[in-house]
Amino acid sequence: MQRILTGDRPTGKLHIGHYLGSLQNRVKLQDEYEQFIMIANVQALTDNFAHPEKVRENIEELLCDYYAVGIDFTKSTVFIQSEVPEIHEIFIYLSNFATLQQLSHNPTLKTEIAQKKFESSTPLGFYIYPLHQAADILCVNADLVPVGRDQAPMIEDCRELARKFNATYVVSALHEPQALFGVSKNVPGIDGGEKMGKSLGNAIYLSDTEDELRVKIKKTKSDPNRKSPTDPGVVEDSTVFTYHDLFNDNLSEVEELKARYRAGTVGDAEVKDRLFVAMNRVLTPIRQRRAEAEGKKAELLASALEGSQKVRTIARGVADSMKEAMKIKF
């Protein structure tokens, strides 16, 4: 089986954007690949170092979300980044093959520095995290890395580092991973924002109750120019109808609602009520499994720690092959 490396930063509960963008696919991939799922708690500290308790608590939240969506801890190897010190060793070896200029041109890093207002004072740990991501991938010599298209430069940087290392020492110690692209567009926030985000206050979480889901759907953006249910409405820029397309498997109902909305024969209230029913149908089993996971936190953490030991063994082999190539293995 080919190996897949994926993961999340433990900075909060996961939402429906994560579910459609990656979690749903991970459940499928775990039967087709040797899948490794990393909880990137060291990376999360790069901009949460003053609040380590937040990162620690969110490790358990991630584990519960993984269980809730159907990730099988006996099929997928879930591990915790801080428990695999070999990653940091590999990172140091890779750092000889990266330049500050190369990191400074990373488009994702530039965007995030601006978003976090780090332009005048960028923490070094944050600045170098793209290089650390390469070490994450190479610690298991992953063949594939599921990412959004905006993360393609990070995968290419990782490939270049592996290529440089192998060429310098005339070895084949490191694999050149391929990007595995998922959904082509982000799930919008309930406010109509282009992206749903934990820090934006516009997310529907996998752990939301039925009442919380209902309230959030009522707040979800529809056609802002429509003043009355009898006014013809626009569905193309409506987050409500985007959610219908994503979650409502009754396609005839969706088309009927769109036609009536355009004709001005259905109100926002009915469209949102129908959306609640469709989304709740999808999210109810996830919500139930997540409630079950709350009572299994110790068991899930033990599985992740066991997975970390498995990854340590693999990563130790990668690090040793690098040491041997560099003539520093004694």
C-alpha positions in Angstrom: 0.0 0.0 0.0 1.1 3.6 -0.7 1.5 5.8 2.3 -0.6 8.9 3.0 0.3 11.6 5.6 -2.3 14.1 6.6 -3.2 15.9 9.8 -4.5 18.9 11.7 -3.4 21.6 14.1 -5.1 21.2 17.5 -6.5 24.7 17.7 -10.2 24.0 18.1 -13.0 21.7 17.2 -13.5 20.7 13.6 -16.4 22.0 11.5 -18.3 21.0 8.4 -15.6 22.6 6.1 -13.1 20.1 7.6 -15.6 17.3 7.1 -16.3 17.9 3.5 -12.7 19.1 2.7 -10.7 16.2 4.3 -12.3 14.1 7.0 -14.9 12.4 4.8 -12.1 11.5 2.4 -9.9 10.2 5.1 -12.5 7.6 6.1 -12.5 6.4 2.5 -8.7 6.5 2.1 -8.1 4.4 5.2 -9.3 1.3 3.3 -7.2 2.1 0.3 -3.8 3.3 1.7 -1.6 3.1 4.7 -2.8 6.3 6.3 -1.0 8.4 8.9 -2.9 11.2 10.6 -0.8 13.6 12.6 -2.0 15.9 15.4 0.4 18.8 14.8 0.6 20.1 18.4 4.2 21.4 18.1 3.3 23.4 15.0 0.2 24.7 16.8 2.5 26.2 19.4 4.2 28.5 16.8 1.3 31.0 17.3 -0.2 29.7 20.5 3.0 29.4 22.6 1.6 31.6 25.3 -1.5 29.3 25.7 -0.2 25.7 25.7 -3.2 24.6 27.7 -5.4 25.5 24.7 -3.3 23.3 22.4 -3.3 20.4 25.0 -7.1 20.4 25.5 -7.7 20.5 21.7 -5.8 17.3 21.2 -8.6 15.4 22.8 -11.2 17.4 20.8 -9.5 16.4 17.6 -9.5 12.7 18.7 -13.2 12.9 19.4 -13.9 14.5 16.0 -11.8 11.8 14.3 -13.8 9.1 16.0 -17.1 10.8 15.3 -16.6 10.9 11.5 -15.7 7.3 11.3 -11.9 7.2 11.3 -10.9 3.8 12.5 -7.9 3.9 14.8 -7.0 0.3 13.9 -6.9 1.2 10.2 -5.4 4.7 10.3 -2.3 5.5 12.4 -3.2 8.6 14.4 -0.1 10.1 16.2 0.9 13.2 18.1 3.7 15.3 16.6 5.5 16.1 19.9 5.8 12.3 20.7 8.0 11.7 17.6 11.2 13.6 18.3 12.8 12.1 15.2 10.7 14.7 13.2 12.7 17.5 14.7 16.0 15.7 14.0 15.0 15.2 10.3 14.0 18.9 10.3 17.5 19.9 11.3 19.1 17.8 8.6 16.7 19.3 6.0 17.5 22.9 7.1 20.8 22.7 5.3 19.0 22.4 2.0 16.5 25.3 2.5 17.2 29.0 2.4 15.6 32.0 4.1 14.8 33.4 0.6 13.0 30.2 -0.3 10.9 30.3 2.8 10.1 34.0 2.3 8.6 33.3 -1.1 6.2 30.7 0.2 2.8 32.3 -0.7 0.9 30.5 2.2 3.4 31.7 4.7 3.3 35.3 3.4 -0.5 35.3 3.6 -0.5 33.9 7.2 2.1 36.4 8.4 -0.1 39.2 7.1 -3.2 37.7 8.7 -1.6 37.4 12.1 0.1 40.8 11.8 3.6 39.3 12.2 5.2 41.5 9.5 7.3 43.6 11.9 8.1 40.8 14.3 7.7 37.2 13.0 8.4 34.4 15.6 11.1 32.2 14.2 9.2 29.1 15.0 6.3 30.3 12.8 8.6 31.4 10.0 10.2 28.0 9.7 7.0 25.9 10.0 6.8 25.1 6.3 10.2 23.4 6.6 9.0 21.5 9.6 6.0 20.4 7.6 8.4 18.8 5.1 10.0 16.8 8.0 6.5 15.7 9.0 5.9 14.3 5.6 9.3 12.7 5.2 9.3 11.1 8.7 7.2 8.3 7.2 8.3 8.9 3.6 4.8 9.5 2.5 3.9 8.9 -1.1 0.8 11.1 -1.1 -0.3 14.2 0.9 -3.9 15.3 0.7 -4.0 19.1 0.5 -6.0 22.0 -1.0 -4.6 23.6 -4.1 -3.4 26.6 -2.1 -0.9 24.2 -0.3 0.6 22.9 -3.6 3.8 25.1 -3.1 4.4 23.4 0.3 4.4 20.0 -1.4 6.7 21.2 -4.2 9.1 22.6 -1.6 9.1 19.2 0.2 9.8 17.4 -3.1 12.7 19.8 -3.8 14.3 19.2 -0.4 14.1 15.4 -0.8 15.5 15.7 -4.3 18.4 17.9 -3.2 19.2 15.6 -0.3 19.2 12.5 -2.4 21.3 14.2 -5.2 23.9 15.6 -2.8 24.6 12.2 -1.2 23.7 10.0 -4.2 21.1 8.1 -2.2 17.4 7.4 -2.4 16.7 7.9 1.3 13.8 10.3 0.9 10.7 9.9 -1.2 9.3 12.8 -3.3 5.7 13.0 -2.2 2.8 13.9 -4.6 0.0 16.2 -3.7 -3.5 14.6 -3.6 -6.0 17.4 -4.2 -9.4 17.3 -2.6 -12.3 19.7 -3.0 -11.6 22.5 -5.4 -13.4 25.2 -3.3 -13.7 26.1 0.3 -17.0 25.6 2.2 -18.2 29.2 2.9 -19.0 30.4 6.4 -22.6 31.0 7.5 -21.9 34.7 7.0 -21.1 34.1 3.3 -17.4 34.5 3.9 -15.2 32.7 1.4 -13.9 30.3 4.0 -15.3 28.8 7.2 -12.9 29.3 10.0 -12.5 28.6 13.7 -11.3 32.1 14.4 -13.9 33.8 12.2 -17.0 32.9 14.3 -18.8 31.6 11.1 -18.5 27.9 11.5 -20.9 25.0 12.0 -19.1 22.5 14.2 -19.4 18.7 14.1 -20.1 18.9 17.9 -22.9 21.4 17.6 -26.2 20.4 19.1 -29.5 20.3 17.1 -30.5 23.6 18.6 -27.1 25.2 17.8 -27.4 23.9 14.2 -30.9 25.3 13.8 -29.9 28.7 15.1 -26.8 28.9 12.8 -28.8 27.9 9.8 -31.3 30.7 10.5 -28.3 33.1 10.4 -26.9 31.7 7.2 -26.6 34.2 4.4 -29.2 34.1 1.6 -30.0 36.7 -1.1 -29.4 40.1 0.8 -31.4 42.1 -1.8 -34.5 40.0 -1.3 -37.0 41.9 0.9 -40.1 39.7 0.6 -40.8 36.0 -0.1 -42.6 37.1 -3.2 -39.6 38.8 -4.6 -37.6 36.8 -7.2 -34.3 35.7 -5.5 -30.8 34.8 -6.6 -29.5 31.4 -5.6 -26.0 31.5 -7.1 -24.6 33.7 -4.3 -26.6 32.2 -1.5 -24.8 30.3 1.2 -28.1 28.6 2.1 -28.3 27.0 -1.4 -24.6 26.2 -1.4 -25.2 24.1 1.7 -28.2 22.5 0.1 -26.0 21.5 -2.8 -23.4 20.1 -0.4 -25.6 18.3 2.1 -29.1 17.7 0.6 -29.1 14.4 -1.3 -32.7 15.0 -2.3 -31.7 16.6 -5.6 -35.3 17.0 -6.9 -36.1 19.0 -3.7 -33.1 21.2 -4.1 -34.0 22.0 -7.8 -37.7 22.6 -6.8 -36.6 25.1 -4.0 -34.2 26.9 -6.4 -37.0 27.3 -9.0 -39.5 28.6 -6.5 -36.9 30.9 -5.0 -36.1 32.4 -8.4 -39.8 32.8 -9.1 -40.6 34.3 -5.7 -42.9 31.6 -4.5 -40.9 30.4 -1.4 -39.6 32.3 1.6 -36.2 32.0 3.2 -37.7 30.5 6.3 -38.9 27.4 4.4 -35.7 27.0 2.5 -33.7 27.1 5.7 -36.1 24.7 7.5 -35.6 22.2 4.7 -31.8 22.8 4.9 -31.9 22.1 8.6 -33.6 18.7 8.0 -31.1 17.8 5.3 -28.0 18.8 7.3 -29.3 17.4 10.6 -29.8 14.0 8.8 -26.1 14.0 7.9 -24.8 15.4 11.2 -26.9 13.4 13.6 -24.9 10.1 13.4 -21.7 12.2 13.7 -23.1 14.0 16.7 -24.1 10.7 18.3 -20.6 9.2 17.8 -19.0 12.3 19.1 -21.0 12.0 22.3 -19.8 8.4 22.6 -16.2 9.6 22.1 -16.5 11.9 25.1 -16.5 8.8 27.2 -13.6 7.3 25.3 -11.1 10.1 25.6 -8.5 8.1 27.6 -8.8 5.2 25.2 -8.5 7.4 22.1 -5.4 9.2 23.6 -3.8 5.8 24.4 -4.4 4.8 20.7 -2.7 8.0 19.5 0.3 7.4 21.8 0.6 3.8 20.5 0.5 5.2 17.0 3.2 7.7 17.9 5.5 4.8 18.9 4.8 3.1 15.6 5.7 6.3 13.7 8.9 6.8 15.9 10.1 3.4 14.6 9.5 4.4 11.0 11.0 7.9 11.5 14.0 6.5 13.3 14.8 4.5 10.1 14.5 7.6 7.9 16.7 9.7 10.2 19.3 6.9 10.4 19.4 6.6 6.6 20.0 10.4 6.4 22.7 10.1 9.1 24.4 7.3 7.2 24.3 9.4 4.0 25.9 12.4 5.8 28.6 10.2 7.4 27.5 11.0 10.9 26.0 7.6 11.9 28.3 5.8 14.4 
